[in-house]
Amino acid sequence: VHLVESGGGLAQPGGSLRLSCAAPGFTFNRYRMNWYRQAPGKEREMVAIIDSSGASTTYTESVAGRFTISRDNGKNTVYLQMNSLKPEDTAVYYCHVRLTGDYWGQGTQVTVSS
């Protein structure tokens, strides 16, 4: 299992970024996928969850209505579309899956600043 995030970078407040997580090495379409983030000096927090089919999603309150999680089971990839970005969204964003254990990507930095 090797999760690889991409798509982070610098965005202005109100801007958008789209994160991707490639997830080869397991039966992707059988597992819930998650995005977490960790800001400097803070604990890692769950941002968004998507079920195995993509039919059900859950968001932490601070991003609901601004972020959208989606997946392409044919490409073994999960996405996080982030709109109306705020400075408080600045963090390292991680892709996560729980199989027999927890697997994390290396993280991708998102910085929101003018």
Buried (B, 14 or more C-beta within 10 A) or exposed (E): EEBBBBBBEEBEEEBEBBBBBBBEEBEBEEBBBBBBBBBEEEEBEEBBBBEBEBEEBBBBEEBEEBBBBBBEBEEBBBBBBBBEBBEEBBBBBBBBBEEEEEBBBEBBEBBBEE
